[in-house]
Amino acid sequence: MESHGSTSRTSSNNTNKEQWRAEDAIAGNAEALRALRELIIYPLLFSRQAQKLGLKWPRGLLLYGPPGTGKTSLVRAVVRECGAHLIVISPHSVHKAHAGESEKFLREAFAEASSRTLSGKPSVIFIDEIDALCPRRDSRREQDVRIASQLFTLMDSKTSSASVPQVVVVASTNRAEAIDPALRRSGRFDVEVEVTTPTEEERFQILKLYTRKVPLDPNVDLQGIAASCNGFVGADLEALCREAAMSAIKRHSDANKDAGAFSLTIEDWKHARSVVSPSITRGVTVEVPKVTWEDIGGLNDLKKKLQQAVEWPIKYASVFSRLGISPMRGILLYGPPGCSKTTLAKAAAHAAQASFFSLSGAELFSMYVGEGEALLRNTFRRARLAAPSIVFFDEADVVAAKRGGSSSNSSTVGERLLSTLLTEMDGLEEAKGVFVLAATNRPHAIDAALVRPGRFDLVLFVQPPDLEGRYEILRVHTRNMRIGDDVDLKRIAKDTEHFTGAELEGLCREAGIVALREDISATVVCNRHFRTAKDSLKPALTKADVDSYLAFGVA
């Protein structure tokens, strides 16, 4: 790896060996790579044509995107490819204690870059984290104003000759909206390129790059590993390969084998995948819950509809594209409490292997104005980067309550959150692979603007389990429990009419507790324990409650 801040060099005599190319060090980001080559290499290659046409080359390029996507690596790779002189400017090197020193540092850097072009090679000034040097004017300190003014002057005074290799300025940031707008115009940063999270094919190329010198077991499928790493940036994939290699080394060391003969097996990759997670989703996402469709008893028709709406667009995206079918944007699950609405959402996320973002009203309602809306926007932004992903709203009636019902402060905050949610869901057309799931037990309280095609395309009633559903739920919750031969789950299912899934789970747990109360060394739960537990529990639902939910579906 090259030393930070040093001049990048390549040999000018490459007649006997192949020219080093940027693709030897990086993978993916083809658009950013093309833009950098046009900015740095083209003025050198096509100087005569540009002089004839009177063409002035671009002066600067802004690379923006999430951390770890390879912005700095791209610049260093292209600089090395063309043998340019590289000067790196970072915020900590510019900010000085005394007035005037920061401006002097910038002037010296630009002067050095200009003097280097006399050798016939271009000079590249790379400004890392430019948002820290030139923030927006409403958040500046006096020192920031002076630094920004000096940078404007230096960029405007650079000569842009068509025949002589010029000084080009490349800057990077992961907060493009925080940069002074005066920098983002033609003549300064003429071109802006987003360096975003890699696609599945780009992740595959990055994994091949990082494992080209590592022996792989024949059973390792890098394409499959790339497909399972949604939301991973280049730095995450590098960490994944490092963890897999460390796991292989440790395994061979524990077995007292020759460390030089090890190879990476699928178990090493699974271990690494359990350790390394996407950096862009840290703090706002939860681990994909390990809940399968088999963990949910009954609701077979509902599970099939969720599979078709959530799994199919992700697993069979090419089929949808071939038929010109647009996937659904969202599904609203409504029904009585305890009927597995949240569990269904977790099972859908696990089956689709999607990033799972979960939001609740408690997180979104803040004492500070605009903080909840900012969290909502940030969650959707990260979900788009980590696609395919599922954004799940539990108790959606809190976030999406009907508007105009009250003039209280909480109502005003709720209306702002609802407006933000509507805007984000309408913007999902360009964000493929982002799906919204919401659950509520108060469907009448949700604003009608959400319950329409294009937002929540499908509204599904999660009803209390019927006889067959109750039997399946009892089987699910007793599969790890030793029950006696006298226990008839069919009979218990008949005696628990109007019980929800959560209440049936509580019934099984209470039966086990009753057995332990009777004998702390008990190993089997008998029928009498279930009868005792059944007598102590009453269903919270009535037929009238179920009818009121059914009436919402009819309406």
Secondary structure, 3 states (H helix, E strand, C coil): CCCCCCCCCCCCCCCCCCCCCHHHCCCCCHHHHHHHHHHHCHHHHCHHHHHHHCCCCCCEEEEECCCCCCHHHHHHHHHHHHCCEEEEECHHHHCCCCCCHHHHHHHHHHHHHHHHHHHCCCEEEEECCHHHHCECHHHCCHHHHHHHHHHHHHHHHCCCCCCCCCEEEEEEECCHHHECHHHCCCCCCCEEEECCCCCHHHHHHHHHHHCCCCCECCCCCHHHHHHCCCCCCHHHHHHHHHHHHHHHHHHHHHCCCCHHHCCECHHHHHHHHHHCCCHHHCCCCECCCCCCHHHCCCCHHHHHHHHHHHHHHHHCHHHHHHHCCCCCCEEEEECCCCCCHHHHHHHHHHHHCCEEEEECHHHHCCCCCCHHHHHHHHHHHHHHHCCCEEEEECCHHHHCECCCCCCCHHHHHHHHHHHHHHHHHHHHHHCCCEEEEEEECCHHHECCCCCCCCCCCEEEECCCCCHHHHHHHHHHHCCCCCECCCCCHHHHHHHCCCCCHHHHHHHHHHHHHHHHHHCCCCCCECHHHHHHHHHHCCCCCCHHHHHHHHHHHHC
